[in-house]
Amino acid sequence: MNKDTIQLEAFIHSVSTLVDGGLKLNIHTQELPAETMMSLMKIGRKMGYIAISPEAMRSIEMPKAEVEFKGDKTPSQRLRNTLYVYWKKKELSEDFDSFYKRKIEEFIDVIKEKIE
């Protein structure tokens, strides 16, 4: 198992659907050791893999999966649509085109920081 892999006992509290067709999982744990909590905080807001089983698991190696986008929309169209739904729900005073450009620039800056 990779040194960055965290394995813990948890249960799925709720599942809800997202606008882009994904799912949101609300996972609860019992009290965790400080080291485990810190490890989870370090990987927050990062993509990763999750394995869920009703049985205790031995060390497993998660496969590297290629991301596939299904449907007629390109990934950039899906991103724009998702940002639009977010903008609409937040009822922001800024017009959508300005909001969209600002958010895209923020995303680009985050990626640039990871390159350096």
C-alpha positions in Angstrom: 0.0 0.0 0.0 1.2 3.5 -0.9 2.6 5.5 2.1 0.0 8.2 1.3 -2.9 5.7 1.5 -5.3 6.1 4.4 -7.5 3.2 5.4 -10.1 3.7 8.1 -13.5 2.4 9.2 -16.4 4.7 8.1 -20.0 4.6 7.0 -21.8 6.5 4.3 -24.2 8.9 6.0 -25.9 10.1 2.8 -25.6 10.1 -1.0 -26.8 12.9 -3.3 -26.6 13.6 -7.0 -24.7 16.4 -8.5 -25.6 18.6 -11.6 -22.8 17.0 -13.6 -24.1 13.5 -13.0 -21.6 12.7 -10.2 -22.4 11.8 -6.7 -21.6 13.4 -3.4 -20.8 11.0 -0.5 -21.1 12.2 3.1 -18.9 9.8 5.0 -18.7 9.7 8.8 -16.0 8.1 10.9 -15.6 7.5 14.6 -13.0 9.6 16.5 -9.6 9.2 14.6 -6.1 9.5 15.9 -4.5 12.9 15.3 -2.1 11.5 12.8 -4.9 10.1 10.6 -6.8 13.3 10.8 -3.8 15.3 9.7 -3.2 12.9 6.8 -6.9 13.3 5.7 -6.5 17.1 6.0 -3.4 17.1 3.8 -5.2 15.3 0.9 -8.4 17.4 1.2 -9.5 19.0 -2.1 -7.5 16.5 -4.1 -8.7 13.8 -6.5 -8.0 10.3 -5.3 -9.5 6.8 -5.2 -11.8 5.3 -2.6 -12.6 1.7 -1.9 -15.7 0.8 0.1 -16.5 -2.6 1.4 -18.8 -3.9 4.2 -15.9 -6.3 5.2 -12.5 -5.3 6.6 -10.0 -5.1 3.8 -6.4 -6.2 3.6 -4.0 -4.0 1.9 -5.2 -3.3 -1.7 -3.6 -1.6 -4.6 -6.1 0.8 -6.3 -5.9 0.7 -10.1 -5.1 3.8 -12.1 -8.2 4.6 -14.1 -8.5 6.7 -17.2 -11.1 9.4 -16.7 -13.9 9.2 -19.3 -16.5 11.8 -20.0 -19.8 10.4 -21.1 -22.4 12.3 -23.1 -22.4 14.9 -25.8 -20.7 17.7 -23.9 -17.0 18.4 -23.8 -15.2 18.7 -20.4 -15.0 22.5 -20.9 -18.8 22.7 -21.6 -19.5 20.7 -18.5 -17.3 23.0 -16.4 -19.0 26.1 -17.8 -22.5 24.6 -17.2 -21.5 23.7 -13.6 -20.2 27.1 -12.9 -23.4 28.6 -14.3 -25.5 26.5 -12.0 -23.3 27.6 -9.1 -23.5 31.3 -10.1 -27.3 31.0 -10.5 -27.8 29.4 -7.0 -25.5 32.0 -5.3 -27.5 34.9 -6.9 -24.3 36.9 -7.4 -24.6 40.5 -8.7 -21.7 39.9 -11.1 -22.8 39.0 -14.6 -22.1 35.4 -15.6 -19.4 36.0 -18.2 -17.3 38.1 -15.8 -17.8 35.4 -13.1 -16.9 32.6 -15.5 -13.7 34.4 -16.7 -12.7 35.2 -13.1 -13.2 31.6 -11.9 -11.3 30.2 -14.9 -8.4 32.5 -14.2 -8.4 31.4 -10.5 -8.3 27.8 -11.7 -5.4 28.5 -14.0 -3.5 30.2 -11.2 -4.0 27.1 -9.0 -2.6 24.9 -11.7 0.4 27.2 -12.4 1.3 27.2 -8.6 1.4 23.4 -8.8 3.8 23.5 -11.8 6.3 25.8 -10.1 
